[in-house]
Amino acid sequence: MTAKPERWMDSEMIDAQHSRIIESVNTLLQVADSDSPSLMASKFRDFSALVTAHFSDEEELLARQGSDMLATQQKEHGVLSRMLASMLGLMETSELTGWRSAVIGEAIDALAVHFAKEEACFSPLLGRQRATVVCGPSDPGIA
């Protein structure tokens, strides 16, 4: 499966972050069944760092816009950041390899749900639909 951008927001910074996150998702999906625990952990670490920085920038955008959704987003970002940190800790310390693709899938699913919830928050501020992640068959023409 390959994730691809479907729609974008009117914020260059957020759009660029969405693009990098989607590239990172594609990389995670490519290495999900790898026999290299260190490769999967490294790519998951990169993904987690991108997402965490993205959360911070989204919160800053909401604060500048005076959004009443800021507190809700901060709470959800905190939950997701702790989940990613916990998953990364497991990926970096466990010798088991077979379950890593499930952890990667769970992290991507949680982020996709979060993005869907954010649509209600950002659409009124920016006047457009925000980025979504669409999964389909791996195909260089799709990504």
DAMOHU-V731636 format. One record per residue. N is the residue number from 0. RES is the residue in one letter. SS is DSSP state (A for helix, B for strand, O for the rest). PSI is psi in whole degrees, 0 to 359 (* if undefined). Layout:
# DAMOHU-V731636
n:res:ss:psi
N:RES:SS:PSI
N:RES:SS:PSI
This chain:
# DAMOHU-V731636
n:res:ss:psi
0:M:O:148
1:T:B:133
2:A:B:145
3:K:B:154
4:P:B:142
5:E:O:313
6:R:O:161
7:W:O:164
8:M:O:174
9:D:O:27
10:S:O:115
11:E:A:318
12:M:A:311
13:I:A:319
14:D:A:315
15:A:A:320
16:Q:A:317
17:H:A:318
18:S:A:315
19:R:A:322
20:I:A:318
21:I:A:320
22:E:A:319
23:S:A:321
24:V:A:315
25:N:A:317
26:T:A:316
27:L:A:317
28:L:A:326
29:Q:A:328
30:V:A:4
31:A:O:328
32:D:O:19
33:S:O:151
34:D:O:7
35:S:O:99
36:P:A:323
37:S:A:324
38:L:A:314
39:M:A:317
40:A:A:319
41:S:A:314
42:K:A:325
43:F:A:323
44:R:A:316
45:D:A:314
46:F:A:311
47:S:A:319
48:A:A:318
49:L:A:314
50:V:A:317
51:T:A:316
52:A:A:321
53:H:A:316
54:F:A:315
55:S:A:316
56:D:A:323
57:E:A:318
58:E:A:321
59:E:A:319
60:L:A:316
61:L:A:319
62:A:A:316
63:R:A:327
64:Q:A:352
65:G:O:32
66:S:O:138
67:D:O:358
68:M:O:358
69:L:A:311
70:A:A:319
71:T:A:315
72:Q:A:319
73:Q:A:318
74:K:A:312
75:E:A:320
76:H:A:320
77:G:A:316
78:V:A:312
79:L:A:322
80:S:A:318
81:R:A:321
82:M:A:314
83:L:A:319
84:A:A:319
85:S:A:315
86:M:A:318
87:L:A:318
88:G:A:317
89:L:A:318
90:M:A:327
91:E:A:339
92:T:A:340
93:S:O:145
94:E:O:348
95:L:O:139
96:T:O:330
97:G:O:332
98:W:O:352
99:R:A:322
100:S:A:326
101:A:A:320
102:V:A:316
103:I:A:314
104:G:A:319
105:E:A:319
106:A:A:316
107:I:A:318
108:D:A:316
109:A:A:320
110:L:A:320
111:A:A:319
112:V:A:317
113:H:A:315
114:F:A:320
115:A:A:319
116:K:A:325
117:E:A:336
118:E:A:318
119:A:A:331
120:C:A:315
121:F:A:329
122:S:A:313
123:P:A:329
124:L:A:324
125:L:A:351
126:G:O:14
127:R:O:165
128:Q:O:148
129:R:O:180
130:A:O:147
131:T:O:164
132:V:B:126
133:V:B:131
134:C:B:138
135:G:B:187
136:P:O:149
137:S:O:121
138:D:O:121
139:P:O:335
140:G:O:344
141:I:O:316
142:A:O:*
